Amino acid sequence: MSALLDRLRSPRAIRQFLEEALPFVDLDFEGVSQVSAGVVTGGRYWMTRVGEPGAPKSAIDRVVLELARTRADAVLLTGRILRAEPSLSYAPLTESFAALRTELGRSNPPRLFILTRSFDLPPAHPVFRELGTTVTLLSANENASENIARLPPGIRRIKLDTPTVAAAIATIKSEGCRTISVEAGPNAVRELYAEDSPLDELLFARFLLESLSRNEAERYADPRRKMSWLTAPFVDASSLASLFARREASAIFEGDGTPTIVERHLRS
C-alpha cells in the first residue's frame, strides 16, 4: 500500500485530505464527469496507456479515480477498456472508500454501462462477477449474436440509436443516474469537447514532463516518436479553456510515484 493510501484509513481521513489537498473535488457533484490521467504537451491533453511498462503512475492518480467512482451513480466505459484491462475491478479500493460511499447515500457499487460496437467482450472478466455490480451493455449493433451468446447470461442490453458517448450518457440519465463518471479512451471522449456536449467536468491527473529525463522528454514532445505508453490527445488546451470556464489545480504530489498535479475543469 502506498504512503498516501495508508493515510486514508477512514471516511474522515479522506474528507480531511480533500479539504487540505484537493478542496475543489466535490463529493456532492451531480452531472457528467470524465476522469483521466496523462500529460499535457504541445498544447494538447494526452492520455497514458494503462498497464504499459514504463508508463508514469502515481498514488494520487489512483485516489482521484477512486473518488470519482465513490460519488458516482454510474460509470460509463467502453468495450475497448474492458479488453485492455483484464483485471479491471470496481470493488472499492479500500474499506474506507466503501464506508465513504455509504456516507454519501450510495450503498451499492456504481452501475456499470459498457458502450460496445461488437459485443466482443471477455466473458470471464471480473466486472461480470463482482458482488452487487449491475452491468448494462449499450450498443447500436444488433448483428453480433455470436459474441452476445458468449457473454454471461442475464446481462441487460439497451439499443442506442447512434453508437456515441453522448447517446450513451443520455440513456444512462434516463435510467435515473444523476452522477456519471466516464472512463474511456481518447477516441471515445473526443466528441465530448464541443459546445453542446453533456460533459460538465474533467478531472485530470497530470503527470509532469519535468519528471522525465531530458531524452524521454525530447522523444515525447515529438508525436511522431511518441512513447509506447501514450495513447492520443483528446482535447486542445485552448478548446478546453474556452469550453470550461473554471480551472483549478492542486499543488504537486511528489514522493509516491511520478510527480503529479490534479486539475479540475468545470463548465459552469
C-alpha positions as CSV (number, residue, x, y, z in Angstrom):
1,M,0.0,0.0,0.0
2,S,1.3,3.5,-0.9
3,A,2.0,6.1,1.8
4,L,-0.9,8.2,0.6
5,L,-3.4,5.3,0.7
6,D,-2.1,4.4,4.2
7,R,-3.2,7.9,5.3
8,L,-6.7,7.4,4.0
9,R,-7.9,4.9,6.6
10,S,-11.4,6.3,7.3
11,P,-14.0,8.5,5.6
12,R,-13.0,11.2,8.0
13,A,-9.4,10.9,6.9
14,I,-10.4,11.1,3.2
15,R,-12.5,14.2,3.8
16,Q,-9.7,15.9,5.7
17,F,-7.3,15.0,2.9
18,L,-9.7,16.6,0.3
19,E,-10.0,19.7,2.4
20,E,-6.3,20.1,2.7
21,A,-5.0,18.9,-0.7
22,L,-8.0,18.8,-3.2
23,P,-10.6,21.3,-1.9
24,F,-12.1,21.6,-5.4
25,V,-13.0,17.9,-5.7
26,D,-16.7,17.9,-4.9
27,L,-18.1,14.7,-3.3
28,D,-21.7,16.1,-3.8
29,F,-21.1,16.7,-7.5
30,E,-24.0,15.9,-9.8
31,G,-23.5,15.8,-13.6
32,V,-21.2,14.1,-16.1
33,S,-17.5,13.9,-15.3
34,Q,-14.6,12.5,-17.2
35,V,-11.7,11.2,-15.1
36,S,-8.4,10.6,-16.9
37,A,-4.6,10.6,-16.4
38,G,-1.9,11.7,-18.7
39,V,0.3,14.6,-19.8
40,V,0.0,18.0,-21.4
41,T,2.4,18.8,-24.2
42,G,2.3,20.7,-27.5
43,G,-0.9,22.5,-26.3
44,R,-2.8,19.2,-26.1
45,Y,-4.0,16.8,-23.4
46,W,-2.9,13.3,-23.9
47,M,-3.9,10.1,-22.1
48,T,-1.4,7.4,-20.9
49,R,-2.0,3.7,-21.7
50,V,-3.0,1.8,-18.6
51,G,-0.6,-1.1,-17.7
52,E,2.0,-0.2,-20.3
53,P,5.6,-0.8,-19.0
54,G,7.3,2.4,-18.2
55,A,4.1,4.5,-18.1
56,P,4.0,7.2,-15.4
57,K,1.8,6.5,-12.5
58,S,1.2,7.9,-9.0
59,A,-0.9,7.2,-5.9
60,I,-2.8,10.4,-6.3
61,D,-3.9,9.3,-9.8
62,R,-5.4,6.2,-8.4
63,V,-7.1,8.1,-5.5
64,V,-8.7,10.6,-7.9
65,L,-10.1,7.7,-9.9
66,E,-11.5,6.1,-6.8
67,L,-13.1,9.4,-5.6
68,A,-14.8,9.7,-9.0
69,R,-16.2,6.2,-8.6
70,T,-17.1,6.6,-5.0
71,R,-19.5,9.5,-5.7
72,A,-20.9,8.1,-9.0
73,D,-24.3,6.6,-9.6
74,A,-23.0,5.1,-12.8
75,V,-19.7,4.6,-14.6
76,L,-19.6,4.6,-18.4
77,L,-16.7,2.7,-20.0
78,T,-16.1,1.1,-23.4
79,G,-15.5,-2.4,-24.6
80,R,-12.0,-1.4,-25.6
81,I,-11.3,-0.5,-21.9
82,L,-12.6,-3.9,-20.8
83,R,-10.4,-5.8,-23.3
84,A,-7.3,-3.7,-22.4
85,E,-7.6,-4.1,-18.7
86,P,-8.3,-7.8,-17.9
87,S,-8.0,-7.2,-14.1
88,L,-10.2,-4.1,-14.0
89,S,-12.3,-4.0,-10.9
90,Y,-14.9,-1.7,-9.5
91,A,-14.8,-3.1,-6.0
92,P,-13.9,-0.3,-3.5
93,L,-10.1,0.3,-3.4
94,T,-10.2,0.1,0.5
95,E,-12.9,-0.3,3.2
96,S,-12.5,3.5,3.9
97,F,-13.8,4.3,0.4
98,A,-16.6,1.8,0.7
99,A,-17.6,3.5,4.0
100,L,-17.4,6.9,2.4
101,R,-19.7,5.8,-0.4
102,T,-22.2,4.7,2.2
103,E,-22.0,8.1,3.9
104,L,-22.8,9.6,0.6
105,G,-26.0,7.6,0.5
106,R,-24.9,5.1,-2.1
107,S,-24.9,1.6,-0.5
108,N,-24.4,-0.3,-3.8
109,P,-21.5,-0.2,-6.2
110,P,-21.9,2.2,-9.2
111,R,-23.9,0.8,-12.1
112,L,-21.7,-0.1,-15.0
113,F,-22.7,0.8,-18.5
114,I,-20.4,-0.6,-21.3
115,L,-20.6,1.1,-24.7
116,T,-19.7,-1.6,-27.3
117,R,-19.9,-1.8,-31.1
118,S,-19.3,-5.5,-31.5
119,F,-20.1,-7.1,-28.1
120,D,-16.6,-8.6,-28.3
121,L,-16.1,-8.6,-24.5
122,P,-14.1,-11.1,-22.4
123,P,-16.9,-13.3,-20.8
124,A,-14.8,-14.2,-17.8
125,H,-13.9,-10.5,-17.0
126,P,-14.2,-9.7,-13.2
127,V,-16.8,-7.0,-13.7
128,F,-19.3,-9.6,-14.7
129,R,-18.8,-11.4,-11.4
130,E,-18.4,-8.6,-8.8
131,L,-20.9,-8.8,-6.0
132,G,-23.6,-6.2,-6.2
133,T,-22.5,-4.8,-9.5
134,T,-25.0,-4.4,-12.3
135,V,-23.8,-4.3,-15.9
136,T,-25.7,-2.9,-18.8
137,L,-24.4,-3.1,-22.4
138,L,-25.1,-0.2,-24.7
139,S,-24.9,-0.6,-28.5
140,A,-26.4,0.4,-31.8
141,N,-25.4,-3.0,-33.2
142,E,-28.0,-5.8,-33.4
143,N,-25.9,-8.2,-35.6
144,A,-23.5,-9.7,-33.1
145,S,-25.4,-12.7,-32.0
146,E,-22.3,-15.0,-31.8
147,N,-20.5,-12.6,-29.5
148,I,-23.6,-12.0,-27.4
149,A,-24.0,-15.7,-26.9
150,R,-20.5,-15.9,-25.3
151,L,-21.4,-13.5,-22.6
152,P,-22.7,-14.5,-19.1
153,P,-26.5,-14.9,-19.2
154,G,-28.8,-12.3,-17.9
155,I,-26.8,-9.2,-18.8
156,R,-29.1,-6.4,-19.8
157,R,-28.8,-4.7,-23.2
158,I,-30.1,-1.4,-24.4
159,K,-30.1,-0.4,-28.1
160,L,-28.8,3.0,-28.9
161,D,-29.9,5.0,-32.0
162,T,-26.3,6.1,-32.5
163,P,-23.1,4.5,-31.2
164,T,-21.8,7.6,-29.5
165,V,-20.7,8.5,-25.9
166,A,-23.3,11.4,-25.9
167,A,-26.1,8.9,-26.8
168,A,-24.9,6.6,-24.1
169,I,-24.9,9.4,-21.5
170,A,-28.5,10.4,-22.5
171,T,-29.6,6.8,-22.0
172,I,-27.9,6.5,-18.6
173,K,-29.5,9.7,-17.4
174,S,-32.9,8.3,-18.5
175,E,-32.1,5.4,-16.1
176,G,-32.2,7.8,-13.2
177,C,-28.5,8.2,-12.7
178,R,-27.5,11.8,-11.8
179,T,-23.8,11.5,-11.3
180,I,-22.0,9.7,-14.2
181,S,-18.3,9.1,-14.4
182,V,-16.8,8.5,-17.8
183,E,-13.8,6.2,-18.1
184,A,-13.0,5.9,-21.8
185,G,-10.1,6.4,-24.2
186,P,-9.3,9.5,-26.2
187,N,-11.1,8.5,-29.4
188,A,-14.3,7.9,-27.5
189,V,-14.3,11.0,-25.4
190,R,-13.1,13.5,-28.0
191,E,-16.7,14.1,-29.1
192,L,-17.5,15.5,-25.6
193,Y,-15.4,18.6,-26.2
194,A,-18.0,20.5,-28.1
195,E,-20.4,23.3,-27.3
196,D,-23.4,21.1,-27.0
197,S,-21.6,18.4,-25.0
198,P,-23.2,16.8,-21.9
199,L,-19.8,16.8,-20.2
200,D,-19.8,19.0,-17.0
201,E,-16.4,18.3,-15.5
202,L,-12.9,16.9,-16.3
203,L,-10.8,15.5,-13.5
204,F,-7.3,15.1,-14.9
205,A,-4.2,13.7,-13.1
206,R,-1.4,15.4,-14.9
207,F,2.0,13.8,-14.9
208,L,4.7,16.4,-15.1
209,L,7.0,16.3,-18.1
210,E,9.7,17.8,-15.9
211,S,9.9,14.5,-14.1
212,L,11.1,12.7,-17.2
213,S,14.7,12.5,-18.3
214,R,15.7,15.0,-21.0
215,N,16.0,12.2,-23.6
216,E,12.5,10.9,-22.7
217,A,11.0,14.5,-22.8
218,E,12.5,15.1,-26.2
219,R,11.2,11.9,-27.6
220,Y,7.8,12.5,-26.1
221,A,7.5,16.1,-27.3
222,D,7.6,14.8,-30.9
223,P,4.3,12.9,-31.5
224,R,5.9,11.0,-34.4
225,R,8.2,9.4,-31.9
226,K,5.8,9.1,-29.0
227,M,6.4,6.7,-26.2
228,S,4.6,3.4,-26.2
229,W,2.7,4.4,-23.1
230,L,1.0,7.3,-24.8
231,T,-2.4,6.8,-26.5
232,A,-3.6,10.0,-28.2
233,P,-4.6,13.6,-27.5
234,F,-8.3,14.1,-26.7
235,V,-8.6,17.9,-26.5
236,D,-6.6,21.0,-27.2
237,A,-5.8,23.2,-24.2
238,S,-7.3,26.2,-25.9
239,S,-10.5,24.4,-26.6
240,L,-10.7,23.1,-23.1
241,A,-10.2,26.6,-21.7
242,S,-13.0,28.1,-23.9
243,L,-15.5,25.4,-23.1
244,F,-14.8,25.1,-19.4
245,A,-15.0,28.4,-17.5
246,R,-13.3,27.3,-14.3
247,R,-10.0,25.6,-13.9
248,E,-8.5,24.6,-10.5
249,A,-5.3,22.7,-9.8
250,S,-3.6,21.2,-6.8
251,A,0.0,21.5,-5.6
252,I,2.5,18.9,-6.9
253,F,2.2,15.5,-5.3
254,E,5.6,14.0,-5.0
255,G,7.3,11.0,-3.4
256,D,4.6,8.4,-4.2
257,G,5.1,7.8,-7.9
258,T,5.6,10.2,-10.8
259,P,5.2,13.9,-9.7
260,T,1.6,14.8,-10.5
261,I,-0.9,17.7,-10.2
262,V,-4.6,17.2,-10.2
263,E,-6.7,19.5,-12.4
264,R,-10.4,20.2,-12.3
265,H,-12.1,21.8,-15.3
266,L,-15.8,22.8,-14.7
267,R,-18.2,24.0,-17.3
268,S,-20.1,26.4,-15.0
